[in-house]
Amino acid sequence: MASPPDTSKTTKLDRYHSYIRRINSSKFLAASSKVLFRVILLVALVLIFFFTLNYHPLPENPHHIHTTQNLLSSAFHGGGADWEKQVRHSSTPRRPKGFSVLVTGAAGFIGTHCSFALKKRGDGVLGLDNFNSYYDPSLKRARQKQLAKHEIFIVEGDLNDAELLSKLFDIVTFSHVLHLAAQAGVRYAMENPQSYVNSNIAGFINLLEVAKAADPQPSIVWASSSSVYGLNTKNPFSESHRTDQPASLYAATKKAGEEIAHTYNHIYGLSLTGLRFFTVYGPWGRPDMAYFFFTKDILQGKTIDIYKTQGDKEVARDFTYIDDVVKGCIGALDTAKKSTGSGGKKRAPAQLRIYNLGNTSPVPVGKLVSILESLLNVKAKKHVIRMPRNGDVPFTHADVKLAFKDFGYKPTTDLTTGLRKFVRCGLYEMRFHLLLKMPS
C-alpha cells in the first residue's frame, strides 16, 4: 500500500506566505493611518488659519458694530470683469471736464445726498461703504437702491482694506475724493471707543496712504465736525478759535483727523479741505439723531428726554438742512486745487483748508420739539432732565463767513421749513417703514 504524499513542506510554505501577507497588510494600514492623520492635521491647520483671519471677537458691550466684510473681501468685491465694468461706468463723468469722485460713506446720510447731486450735474461718482450696523443697515440698503436707479455703484468694502482701495485707484483715475465715511455719534464713543479709532483715524490714514501714491493724486474734501470746538466758549464758532479741548472721543478723533490732514499735506502735497458740519438733518437722515427719534417716539406715544444744561439753560443746536450742506460740499470740491505730489513725493506747496458748514441760527431743542408737535399734530410727552456728562456740548453756533467768501456758501433753510420736508419725505415717501420700525 502506497504511503500518502508528504504535504508538510507545502503547509509550511503556505503558512509563511500568509504570515508575509499579514505583515505587509499591517505595514500598509500603518502607513495609510499616518497619511490620513497628516491629511486631517493639514486640513485642520488650514481651517484654523482661515477661521483666525475671519474671526472678530465680540466685545464685552452689546453694541459691537458688525460690517458686511467677509473673508477675502478684496477678492470677492474687487474682482471680475463685470465688477470692474460697474466701477468704471459709475465713475465716468458725463459732462465736459466733469469730475470723477470717490465718495466714501456713500450709503450714509450726507454721502447719499452728495452722490445724487454730483451725478445729477454730470460728474462720475463711485461709492464706497461697509454697511455697518451702527444703525439699521436696511436704511443704508434703501439708499443704495435709490442710488443704483441713477447708475451710482457702491463698492461694498472698508476703508481699512488697503488692497481694495488700491485696486479702485488702479482702475479709476479719481480727480477728487469726498471722504464722508466715519464712525459718527458723540455718546456712542463711551460704549465702543475702538470703532472711532478704527474708522476716523486708521481708516482716514489708510485712504491718505493710497491717495498719496496715486499719479495724479486726487484732491480730497473730507468731513470733520463741529464737535472739535469742544469746550470753546466763544460764539459763534470760528475756524480761528481753539480746538484743543475736545469734550468727547468722537471730537478727539476728528481733531486728530485735522492734524493728520496737515501732515499729509505738508509731506506729500495732498490737497485737503476739511468741513466742520453742524448738526445736519433732513430726509433719509440718521436714526440716532434727535429730530429723527423724537419724531418716531412722538408718533408712538413714548416719552422723550429733553436735556437742559447743568446751569438749567436750554440746550441749543445750529441745525443745518441737508441741501445746504450738499451745496457746501460741492462748493468745496469745485474750489479745491490740485494736489502737488507725484509718486508719493511733494513737488510744491499744496492747498490746505478748513471750513464751518452750519446754519448760523442756533435753536433750542425744546423749540425743535414744538415744531415737530405742530407738523405731526401730536402732543409730545416730555421729560426734562439735566444733560449727562457724556461728551455732548450745550450749545453750537457756526460762523460761516469764510465758506461764503471762498465758495459762496449761504444756508437758506430755516428749521421749520427743513423739518416740514423731513416729515413729508420721512413719513409719506418712506411709508413709515424705516422710521417706525427702529427699536427704542
Buried (B, 14 or more C-beta within 10 A) or exposed (E): EEEEEEEEEEEEEEEEEEEEEEEEEEEEEEEEEEEEEEEEEEEEEEEEEEEEEEEEEEBEEEEBBEBBBEEBBBEBBBEEEEBBEBBBEBBBBEEEEBBBBBBBBBBBBBBBBBBBBBBEEEBBBBBBBBBBBBBBBEBBEBBBEBBBEEBBBBBBBBBBBBBBBBBBBEBBEBBBBBBBBBBBBBEBBBBBBBBBBBBBBBBBBBBBBBBBBBEEBBBBBBBBBBBBBBEBEEBBBBBEBEBEBBBBBBBBBBBBBBEBBBEBBEEBBBBBBBBBBBBBBBBBBBBBBBBBBBBBBBBEEEEBBBBBBEEEEBBBBBBBBBBBBBBBBBBBBEBBEBBBBBEBEBEEEBBBBBBBBBBBBBBBBBBBBEBBBEBBEBEBEBEEEEBEEEBBBBBBBBBBBBBBEBBEBEBEBBBBEBBBBBBEBBBEEBEEEBBBEBEE
